Amino acid sequence: MSEAILLVGGKGTRLRPLTVFTPKPLLRVAGVPFLTHQLARAAKAGVTRIVLATSYLAELFEQEYGDGSGLGLELVYVTEKEPLGTGGAIRNAAEHLTSAPGDPVLVFNGDILSGLDIAALRDGHKASGADVSLHLTRVADPRAFGLVPTGPDGRVLAFLEKPETQEQIITDQINAGCYVFTRSVIDTIPAGREVSVERETFPGLLASGGYLRGVADDSYWLDLGTPAAFVKGSADLVRGLIDSPALPGPVGEALVLSGARVHEQAVLSGGTVVCEGAVVEAGAEVDGSVVLPGAVVARGARVHRSVVGRQASVGAGSAVREAVVGDGAEVGPYNELPAGVRIDCGVSLPAQAVRVSAPVMA
């Protein structure tokens, strides 16, 4: 398997305002665009040529990676003019593949952080003769996902909609968003219209007697579609809980990129990353967070499991917890943001009065 299709066309609406100016796969995760981690893992598994199926802010992908030679890859960019769904995007990108009909082709999503052994998935696919091999992951609560039960031999038995009752939960296995297709199978997906690979392509193949092979494992898996997951994925990479060939530094409690300035009296922990040009001043505490390029965390501020956007600032003495501060936004001194709040790009919050505790009377 030397070719792959990477689906990177989503708008990342669940991550706004982080994705207003940056497509989700290009957001910094552990110091580099998330897509860099995926490309590096694919290259390590022997993939040499990748077709990127783009849509939202499509031009930024080529600006970031060019022809891919910097990563030892050949990259081809295909932009959807109209939304085509997952199956339609795969079929559209396949026009640029060079693989023969019987060759395996890796297909994966641009928002999943996974520890899957890609080479093993490929090798098992070739040995089995399957039409499609699907990576499956086990989750504690599968109610938010479609279920994929398999037989003792790994053959997929059905694709079930999200369960509504406990009785409908017949497996904890869900589609993990990474596949190996035999190239000829991709060519059977209808061209030029919206197609869901999960709701149309896979069930259709199963109904027609196709061999779909499910591979369930317990490797790391995380959908980075929400701010909380985005922060967790970055912190887990920095701390070494999942490996990436693209991590730009040693694993540990914090990763400080070249050009960042962190005062010796600041405290970084929990897998925090401070990107180039960012500043963390004296007395600041940053835990399990992402501080993007050019951002400032001022003296005495506390940032916990949050994202501070590009050129954004958190004022002196402010507390930001499980929040998102959008690009260019300013949180004035002594603010205390409620958990889960998102500050839009460019918004300025005024300084708050300093709270002084009443003296304790003897």
C-alpha positions, 0 to 999 in steps of 0.5 A: 500500500503506497497510496492514501486518501485523506479526508480534510474537507470539514468546516470544524463547526464544533471547534469554533472559534478556533476554526474561523481562520484555520481548518480543523486539520491545520490547528496546532496540536502538540506544537504542529498542525494536527495533519502533520502527525497523521501524515508522518504516521502514514509515511512511517507505515510505507505510504508515499503518495496521499490525495487530500480531499479538501473543501473548507479553506482549501488553499491553506493546505497547499500553503502549509505542505506544498508538494509534500517533499518536506515530509518525504511524501507526494501530496495531491490536492483535490477540492470539492466544489459542492459537498459530497459526503464521505463516500463522495469525497473518496470517489472524487479523490480516487480520480487522482490515484495511480493504484491498480484495481487490486491494490490496497488504498488507505482512507482516513479522516483528518480529525482522528488521533489514533495509535492504530498500527496502519501497516498491520491493518494493511497487511491483514487486509491483503492476507484476508482478501477483504473488499474493505478493512475497517478499524473499529474501536471500543467505547464505554458508552456507544450510544452516540455512535453507530455500532459495528458488530463482527463475527468471530472471524472479524467479518462485519455483520451489520451497520447499526444506527445509534442505539436508543435503548440499552437492549439495542446495544449489542456491541461496544465496537464503533467505526474508528474512521480509518479504512483500507479499501481494495481500489476497485471497490472505491470505483463502485461508489457513485461519482458526482453526488453526495454519498455517505460511506457509513450510511450508503457505501458500507451497508450496500456492500454488505447487502450485496455480499461484499466482504467487510473485515472489522479490526477492533483493538484497544489502541489510543483513539480520540475524535478531536472535534470538540475543544475539550478533545482538542486540548486532551489530544494535544496534552496526551501527545506532549506527555507521550500517552500516544506516540507521534513521529512529528512531535517537535520535542521530547515528551514531558509535562510541557513543550516550549517551542523555539521562539516562545518566552516562558518566565522562570517563575511561570509553571507549566504542567499537564502536557501544555504546549507554548508555541513560537512567539508566545509569552508566559509571564512570571507567576502564570500557571498553565496546565494542560493547555495550548498557547498558540503562536503570538499569544500572551498569558500575563503575570499571575494568570491561570489557564487550565485545559484551555486554548489561547488563540493566535495573538490572543491575550489573557490578562494579569490575574485572570482565570481561564478554565476549560475555555477557548480564547479566539485568535486576537481576543483579549481577556482583560486583567482579573477576569474569571471565565466560566468553564466552557466559555468561548471568546470569539476572535477579536473580542475584548473583555474589559478588566475587572476590579481586583477582589481584595479579601476582607481582613481577618479580625482577631 
